[in-house]
Amino acid sequence: MISPANFAVAGGDASALAFYTRRMSRKKPDAGPSSGPMMSTSEVAAYLRIKERKVYDLVRLRKIPCSRVTGKWLFPKELIDQWVAHNTRSAAAGAGSASVAAVVAGSHDPLLDWAVRESRCGLALLPGGSLDGLKCLAEGRAIVAGLHVLDAASGAYNVPLIQQRLAGRDIAVIEWAWREQGLAVAAGNPLRIKSIVDLKSRKARVVPRQVEAGSQILLLHLLAASGLDLKDLNVLSKPALNETDLGLAVVEGKADAGLTIRAVAQQLRLDFVPLHRERFDLVLRRRDYFEPPVQKLLAFAHTPAFVARAAELGGYDVGGLGRVMFNA
């Protein structure tokens, strides 16, 4: 598994790849330092048969996988090989070869929605719950799935579910953000709800999410930890299909409370009772990590505008964004 921090995004460089492909067809790279997991600038230049200055150009343009450690650029050999293979295939097959839909499916996240639109990365949004997103990804109906599913047994997020449902696939999990989850209640908190148990004692009308949603899975976990079950609550029959719809149900007086993220409560001027901190990840095929729309989105997520928006929405910690959490 590879978990270097702060990868520079990758894209194609036709001249470098064409030169590399011609040279590699005649001669394999020399054995030596470059055979290790991480390569220096001079080693990656020798490995690709290009000049060091060209490597620095690719780094500056964020077109080659790399990581900066103590002021030095390092290049993960496995990702360099994937980058070369991906771009060689793309050059041979042509621009219209992609068969995976350019869609971000899965869990709804306001910051992700905003970033997809503002970055103009070319991806479409299809929110439908974490589990539904994994299904779309597995069936080729999405290039990225948003996921925030807690594994109650281990306390880990997302990876145990992926290992179970997408076993044997070339999957990468990229951290997007840590989010604050809790109860959205009416402004002023008229029922004085302070914990999950108060939902029962105050006879609050609770708006649920669909069964495929990570928030609904978390709600069941929090109830169980408090010795409660969903049937102990006054739950509305119609679930909210995304975070915003849940908040609106409280705003419109159709419900007294619902589990959602702080950003939604803050946007809708609702009170918020914090209960949990969760990790929201982007799940995709390893090969699709290098696709231009994905790289454009991830590059935008490292801009000052993105960081400012995350702070404005509230309840987000984007300090680890881009970290590789799993690489099958």
C-alpha positions in Angstrom: 0.0 0.0 0.0 1.2 3.5 -0.9 0.4 6.4 1.4 2.7 9.3 0.5 1.3 12.7 1.5 0.7 15.7 -0.8 1.0 14.0 -4.2 1.3 16.5 -7.1 -1.4 15.7 -9.6 -0.6 13.8 -12.7 -1.5 14.5 -16.3 -0.2 13.5 -19.7 3.0 14.8 -21.3 3.1 13.5 -24.8 6.7 14.3 -25.7 8.1 12.7 -22.5 6.0 9.6 -22.8 6.7 9.1 -26.5 10.4 9.4 -25.9 10.2 7.1 -22.9 8.2 4.5 -24.8 10.7 4.5 -27.7 13.6 4.0 -25.4 12.0 1.4 -23.3 11.1 -0.7 -26.3 14.9 -1.0 -27.0 16.4 -1.0 -23.5 15.2 -1.6 -20.0 16.1 0.8 -17.2 19.4 0.1 -15.4 19.1 -1.6 -12.1 20.1 0.6 -9.2 18.6 3.1 -6.9 15.6 3.6 -9.1 14.4 0.1 -8.4 13.4 1.1 -4.9 9.9 2.4 -3.9 10.9 6.1 -4.0 13.1 7.8 -6.6 15.0 11.1 -6.5 14.8 13.7 -9.3 17.9 12.4 -10.9 16.8 8.8 -10.6 13.3 9.4 -12.1 15.0 11.4 -14.9 17.3 8.4 -15.7 14.3 6.0 -15.3 12.2 7.9 -17.9 15.3 8.7 -20.1 14.6 12.5 -19.9 16.6 15.4 -18.6 16.3 16.6 -15.0 15.1 19.9 -16.1 12.2 18.2 -17.9 11.3 16.5 -14.6 11.2 19.8 -12.8 9.0 21.2 -15.5 6.5 18.3 -15.0 6.6 18.9 -11.2 6.0 22.6 -11.7 3.0 21.9 -14.0 1.7 19.3 -11.5 1.9 16.6 -14.3 3.8 13.9 -12.5 3.1 12.0 -9.3 5.5 13.2 -6.6 5.8 14.1 -3.0 7.9 16.8 -1.3 9.7 15.5 1.8 12.1 17.8 3.8 12.5 20.1 0.8 13.3 17.3 -1.7 11.1 16.0 -4.4 10.5 12.2 -4.3 8.8 10.1 -6.9 6.9 6.8 -5.9 8.1 4.3 -8.5 4.8 2.4 -8.5 2.8 5.6 -9.3 5.3 6.6 -11.9 4.8 3.2 -13.6 1.1 3.6 -13.5 1.3 7.2 -14.9 3.4 6.0 -17.8 1.1 3.0 -18.5 -2.0 5.1 -18.2 -0.8 7.8 -20.6 0.6 5.3 -23.0 -2.8 3.6 -23.2 -4.5 6.9 -23.6 -2.2 7.9 -26.5 -2.8 4.6 -28.3 -6.6 4.5 -27.8 -7.4 8.2 -28.4 -9.3 10.7 -26.4 -12.7 8.9 -26.8 -11.6 5.6 -25.2 -13.0 6.2 -21.7 -15.9 3.9 -20.9 -16.5 5.0 -17.3 -19.2 7.7 -16.8 -17.7 11.1 -15.8 -19.9 11.2 -12.7 -19.4 11.7 -9.0 -21.9 9.4 -7.3 -22.5 8.4 -3.7 -22.9 10.5 -0.6 -23.9 14.1 -0.8 -21.3 16.6 0.5 -21.9 20.4 0.1 -18.2 21.1 -0.1 -17.6 18.5 -2.8 -20.7 19.7 -4.8 -19.3 23.3 -4.7 -15.8 22.2 -5.7 -17.1 20.2 -8.7 -19.0 23.2 -10.0 -16.3 25.8 -9.2 -13.4 23.8 -10.6 -15.2 23.2 -13.9 -13.6 19.8 -13.9 -16.3 18.4 -16.2 -17.7 15.9 -13.7 -21.4 15.5 -13.1 -23.0 15.0 -9.7 -25.3 12.0 -8.9 -25.8 11.9 -5.1 -27.7 8.9 -3.8 -26.1 7.6 -0.6 -22.7 6.0 0.1 -23.7 2.4 -0.7 -25.4 3.4 -3.9 -22.2 5.2 -4.9 -20.1 2.1 -4.5 -22.6 0.2 -6.6 -22.4 2.9 -9.4 -18.6 2.7 -9.2 -18.5 -1.1 -9.5 -20.9 -1.0 -12.5 -19.0 1.7 -14.4 -21.7 4.3 -13.9 -19.4 6.6 -12.0 -15.7 7.5 -12.0 -15.8 8.6 -8.3 -17.9 7.6 -5.3 -18.2 9.7 -2.2 -18.2 7.6 0.9 -18.5 8.0 4.7 -19.4 4.6 6.2 -18.3 3.7 9.7 -17.3 0.1 10.4 -18.8 -0.5 13.9 -16.5 -3.4 14.7 -13.2 -1.6 14.0 -14.1 2.0 14.3 -12.5 2.6 10.9 -14.1 4.5 8.0 -14.8 3.3 4.5 -11.8 0.9 3.9 -13.4 -2.2 5.6 -16.5 -1.8 3.4 -14.4 -1.4 0.3 -12.4 -4.5 1.1 -15.7 -6.4 1.5 -17.6 -5.1 -1.5 -14.9 -4.3 -4.0 -12.4 -7.1 -3.2 -10.0 -7.8 -6.0 -10.5 -4.5 -7.8 -7.8 -1.8 -8.4 -9.3 0.7 -5.9 -7.8 3.8 -4.4 -9.3 5.7 -1.5 -8.4 9.4 -1.2 -9.2 11.5 1.8 -11.5 14.4 1.1 -12.3 15.8 4.6 -13.2 15.2 8.1 -16.7 16.4 8.9 -18.7 17.1 12.1 -21.9 15.0 12.3 -24.7 15.8 14.7 -28.4 16.7 15.1 -29.9 19.6 13.2 -32.7 21.0 15.3 -34.9 24.1 15.0 -33.3 27.5 15.7 -33.2 28.1 19.4 -33.5 24.3 20.0 -37.0 24.5 21.5 -37.1 20.9 22.6 -33.7 21.3 24.4 -32.2 18.3 22.7 -28.6 17.7 23.9 -27.9 14.1 23.0 -29.1 11.2 20.9 -31.2 9.9 23.9 -33.1 13.1 24.0 -34.7 12.1 20.7 -36.7 9.5 22.6 -37.3 11.3 25.9 -38.5 14.5 24.1 -40.6 12.6 21.6 -38.9 14.4 18.8 -40.0 13.8 15.2 -36.9 12.5 13.5 -36.3 12.7 9.7 -34.3 9.6 8.6 -32.1 9.1 5.6 -32.3 6.3 3.0 -30.9 3.0 4.1 -27.9 3.4 1.7 -26.8 6.6 3.3 -23.7 6.8 5.5 -25.6 9.2 7.9 -28.3 6.6 8.4 -25.7 3.9 9.1 -24.1 6.2 11.6 -27.5 7.0 13.2 -28.1 3.3 13.8 -24.7 3.0 15.3 -25.1 6.0 17.7 -28.5 4.7 18.8 -27.2 1.2 19.5 -24.3 2.7 21.5 -26.9 4.5 23.6 -29.0 1.3 24.1 -31.7 2.5 21.7 -33.2 1.3 18.4 -34.8 3.1 15.5 -38.2 1.8 16.5 -37.8 3.6 19.8 -38.0 6.9 18.0 -40.8 8.9 16.3 -39.4 8.5 12.8 -41.0 10.1 9.8 -42.0 7.6 7.1 -40.4 9.5 4.2 -36.6 9.6 4.3 -34.5 12.6 3.1 -32.4 11.8 0.1 -29.6 14.2 0.9 -28.1 16.3 3.6 -29.9 19.5 2.5 -33.3 17.9 2.2 -33.0 16.7 5.8 -32.2 20.2 7.0 -35.1 21.6 5.0 -37.5 19.2 6.7 -36.5 20.7 10.0 -36.7 24.3 8.7 -40.2 23.7 7.3 -41.4 22.2 10.6 -42.0 18.7 9.3 -39.4 17.3 11.7 -37.8 18.3 15.0 -34.4 16.8 14.4 -32.2 14.8 12.0 -28.6 13.6 11.7 -26.6 15.7 9.3 -23.4 17.6 9.1 -22.7 21.0 10.7 -22.3 22.7 7.3 -25.9 22.0 6.4 -27.2 23.2 9.8 -25.1 26.3 9.5 -26.3 27.1 5.9 -29.9 26.8 7.0 -29.5 28.7 10.2 -30.5 25.7 12.4 -29.1 24.8 15.8 -26.6 22.0 15.8 -25.9 19.3 18.5 -22.4 17.8 17.7 -22.2 14.0 18.2 -19.5 12.6 16.0 -16.5 13.2 13.7 -16.3 11.3 10.5 -14.0 10.9 7.5 -15.4 11.5 4.0 -13.4 9.8 1.2 -13.4 9.7 -2.6 -13.3 6.2 -3.9 -12.2 5.4 -7.5 -10.3 3.0 -9.7 -6.6 3.5 -9.5 -6.3 4.1 -13.2 -9.0 6.8 -13.0 -7.0 8.8 -10.5 -5.0 10.1 -13.4 -8.0 11.2 -15.5 -8.0 14.9 -16.2 -11.4 15.7 -14.6 -10.3 14.0 -11.4 -6.9 15.7 -11.4 -8.5 19.1 -12.1 -10.9 18.6 -9.1 -8.0 17.6 -6.8 -5.8 20.4 -7.9 -8.7 22.9 -7.2 -9.1 21.4 -3.8 -5.6 22.7 -2.8 -6.4 26.3 -3.7 -6.9 29.1 -1.2 -10.4 29.6 -2.5 -11.3 26.0 -1.6 -9.8 26.2 1.9 -11.7 29.5 2.5 -15.0 27.9 1.4 -14.4 24.9 3.7 -14.0 27.3 6.6 -17.0 29.3 5.6 -19.3 26.2 5.4 -18.1 25.1 8.9 -17.5 21.7 10.4 -14.8 20.7 7.9 -11.2 19.7 8.4 -9.4 19.5 5.1 -5.9 19.3 6.4 -5.4 15.8 5.1 -7.2 16.2 1.7 -5.5 14.1 -1.0 -3.9 11.6 1.4 -4.1 8.0 0.1 -6.0 6.0 2.6 -6.1 2.7 0.7 -4.5 1.5 -2.5 -5.4 -2.0 -3.6 
